Amino acid sequence: MDHDAYRSYQAVNLSAQTVQASPVQLVIVLMDGLLDELARARAHIDGQRHELKARSLDKCTQILWGLSSALDTDSDNEVVQNLGRLYEHCADRLTQAGIRLEVGPVDEVTQLITTLRSGWQGVQARHG
């Protein structure tokens, strides 16, 4: 497979998805990217590709911090505060996965993000 052509396709596809996306759609796009990268990180841990594992986990953490930084943490909204704590927990678990070279924490984060993504899809379905 031509990896450069695939990366170019991904970049164009991502650009097309984000041009007119709502904030909820952008969150879903970020979560899709996070889930894709989590799958790569898991494969790198399984394959003992340590440098690639580190890069993938770093990308995952950057996406999580991006999601967290978009939250209005000055508000007293309990949902916002809980999301912030959840993103922080996920980042901590990914750090543990990288240090221990274990896929369990990656699987845990994948499940959490999949569940959260479903919730955002529900919001999108209700509110457009």
C-alpha positions in Angstrom: 0.0 0.0 0.0 1.2 3.5 -0.8 1.3 5.1 2.6 1.9 8.6 1.3 -1.2 8.4 -0.9 -3.2 7.1 2.0 -2.1 9.9 4.2 -3.0 12.4 1.6 -6.4 10.9 1.2 -6.9 11.0 5.0 -5.9 14.7 5.1 -8.3 15.6 2.4 -11.1 13.6 3.9 -10.5 15.2 7.3 -10.5 18.6 5.8 -13.8 17.9 4.0 -15.3 16.7 7.3 -14.3 19.7 9.3 -15.0 22.6 6.9 -18.7 22.9 7.8 -18.8 20.8 10.9 -20.7 21.8 14.0 -18.9 21.7 17.3 -20.5 18.3 18.1 -19.4 17.0 14.7 -15.8 18.2 15.4 -15.8 16.3 18.7 -16.9 13.2 16.9 -14.3 13.6 14.2 -11.6 14.0 16.9 -12.9 10.9 18.7 -12.8 8.9 15.5 -9.2 10.0 15.0 -8.5 9.1 18.6 -10.0 5.6 18.2 -8.0 5.0 15.0 -4.8 6.0 16.8 -5.7 3.9 19.8 -6.0 0.9 17.5 -2.5 1.6 16.1 -1.0 2.1 19.5 -2.4 -1.2 20.6 -0.9 -2.9 17.6 2.4 -1.3 18.2 2.4 -2.5 21.8 1.5 -6.1 20.6 4.2 -5.9 18.0 6.8 -4.5 20.4 7.4 -1.6 18.1 8.4 0.7 20.9 9.2 3.9 19.0 5.9 3.7 17.0 4.0 2.9 20.2 5.4 6.0 21.8 4.4 8.2 18.8 0.9 6.7 18.7 0.4 7.2 22.5 1.7 10.7 22.2 -0.8 11.5 19.4 -3.6 10.0 21.5 -2.7 12.1 24.5 -2.5 15.2 22.3 -6.0 14.6 21.0 -7.3 14.0 24.6 -5.7 17.3 25.7 -7.2 19.0 22.7 -10.7 17.7 23.7 -10.1 18.8 27.2 -8.8 22.3 26.3 -12.1 22.9 24.4 -14.1 22.5 27.6 -15.4 25.5 29.4 -13.7 24.6 32.7 -14.6 28.0 34.3 -18.3 26.9 34.3 -19.8 25.0 37.3 -21.3 22.5 34.8 -20.9 19.1 36.3 -20.8 17.4 32.9 -18.0 19.6 31.8 -16.0 18.9 35.0 -16.6 15.1 34.6 -15.5 15.2 31.0 -12.3 16.9 32.0 -11.6 14.3 34.6 -12.4 11.5 32.2 -10.0 12.9 29.6 -7.3 13.2 32.3 -8.0 9.6 33.4 -7.6 8.4 29.8 -4.3 10.2 29.4 -3.0 8.7 32.6 -4.0 5.2 31.5 -2.3 5.7 28.2 0.9 6.8 30.0 0.7 3.6 32.1 0.2 1.5 28.9 3.3 3.0 27.4 5.4 2.5 30.6 4.2 -1.1 31.3 3.9 -2.1 27.6 0.4 -3.4 28.3 -2.7 -3.2 26.0 -5.2 -3.4 28.9 -5.2 0.3 29.5 -5.5 1.0 25.8 -8.5 -1.3 25.7 -10.0 0.5 28.7 -9.6 4.0 27.0 -10.9 2.6 23.7 -14.1 1.4 25.5 -14.5 4.7 27.4 -14.1 6.8 24.2 -16.4 4.5 22.2 -19.1 5.0 24.9 -18.5 8.7 25.0 -18.6 8.9 21.2 -22.0 7.2 21.2 -23.3 9.8 23.6 -22.1 12.6 21.3 -23.7 10.9 18.4 -27.0 10.9 20.4 -26.6 14.7 21.0 -26.0 15.2 17.3 -29.0 13.1 16.3 -31.3 15.1 18.7 -29.9 18.6 17.9 -28.6 18.2 14.3 
